[in-house]
Amino acid sequence: MNPFIINSLICAYYLRNRRNKKRRRRYHVHPVIVDRPIEGEFCTLFSKLRDHESKFFDYFKMSIKSFDELLAKLEESLKRQNTFRIPVSPSERLAVTLRYLVTGQRYSDLYFSYRLGTATIGGIIKEVYTNIWDLFHEECLSIPNTTEGWLKIAAGFENIANFPNCIGSIDGKHVRIICPEHSGSLFSNYKKYYSIVLLAMCDSDYCFTYIHVGACGTDSDSTIFKESTLFTKINNGEIKLPPPKPLPNTTEPLPYMIIGDSAFGISNKVLRPYARSNLTKKKKIFNYRISRARRYIESTFGIMSNKFNIFHRPMNTALPNTITIVKACCVLHNFIRERDGYRVEDTLTVEGFQELQLNMNNNIVRTGDMIRDKFANYFVSPDASVSWQDASIF
C-alpha cells in the first residue's frame, strides 16, 4: 500500500481518538458545584446578610432597598426556565454580577464560592451588566434635555464650588485592559500598559451626566472630546444650553462653560487652567478657582473606583464586553449615589484610574482665551473673590 495513504490513515485515527477524548466528559455536573442549592455562597450567606444592613452594604456596596429596587426592574429579563435542573434565580444572577464588579474577582474565584461553572458565571455576568446598561442608562445617566436641567447643574456649581456659569466638570481616565487580539500597539498608552479611555462629565452631586467609553489609550482628552457625541450635539445646537448670562453682580453676558484640565484645548465651550509658567496672581487665583470646580469629576471617579474594584486590575474580557462593563458601572454609580449617598473618604483618592497625557498643543481659540480672561478678572474682583483664595495660591 502507498506509504502516503498509510500515514494519512494513522493520522486520521489519532485525530479521531483525540476528538473523542475531548468530547468525553467525566461528570455531567462536577461534584464541587453539584450542591450549589445548599452549599453555594448565595444560599448560605445572602439571607443572613439581609438581616444586617451594614454587612449587606459592605458586601454589595449598596443598601438592601437599592438592591431590591434594582432586582425588581431586572427580574423579568433575568428569569429562566429549565426542566432538567434548578435554574439560577434572578436574585442570585444579580448577586454574582455585583460581587464580580465590587471585588474584581475572576470567574474562577467565583466558581468556588458560588458553586457555578465558569462558563455559566461568564454568561450570567454578561447578561446582567448588559441589561443594566440597556434598562437604566436613560433613567440614571443622560445629559439634560432642557434648559432648566442645565441651569440646575450650574446652580449647584455656583453654590457649592463658587464657580458660576459652569454646566459640568469633564475629564478622562485610563481603564486598564488586557491587549485585545490583533490590535498591536493601538491601545498602548504613555504609561506603557493597555487601556481604553473613559471620558466623563459630572455635576456637583458627584453624578455622571455624560460618558464616552472605548477610545484607544493613545488618544488625548481633547481629541476624544472633539469626537464625542457631546461635542457634536453642542456644536450642532442639538443640546439646549442656557443662553449666555452675566456673572453675579456684572452686566456682560458670558456663556455657560464646561470645566476641564490642561489636557483639553481651550475653546468657547471648555475652560482649562492657565499654563503653569510665569503666572500672575490673577492667573493663579483662576487656576485655584477652576481646580475647586474640577475636583468634582476627580471625586466622582474616586467614589466609583473605590466601590467597584473591577477597575483595580486589567479587564480580561473581549473589548465590546469591557466597554459595556464600564458603562454599566457608571450607571450603577449614579443609581447607588442617588439612593445611598457616598463616603467622604472615597472622594479623596482615585484607585485604578490613571490620568491621560497632558495636551502640549498650545493652539488656543481666541474667543476661548478671551472668555477665560474675563472669568479670571471676575474672580479677583471684590464681587467674586473668596476670603481664602489669596492664602491658597502660595
Beta strands, then each sheet from edge to edge (+ up, - down):
strand 1: 166-176
strand 2: 195-202
strand 3: 208-216
strand 4: 245-246
strand 5: 253-254
strand 6: 257-259
strand 7: 270-271
strand 8: 354-355
sheet 1: 3+ 2- 1+ 6+ 7+
sheet 2: 3+ 2- 1+ 8-
sheet 3: 4+ 5-
end
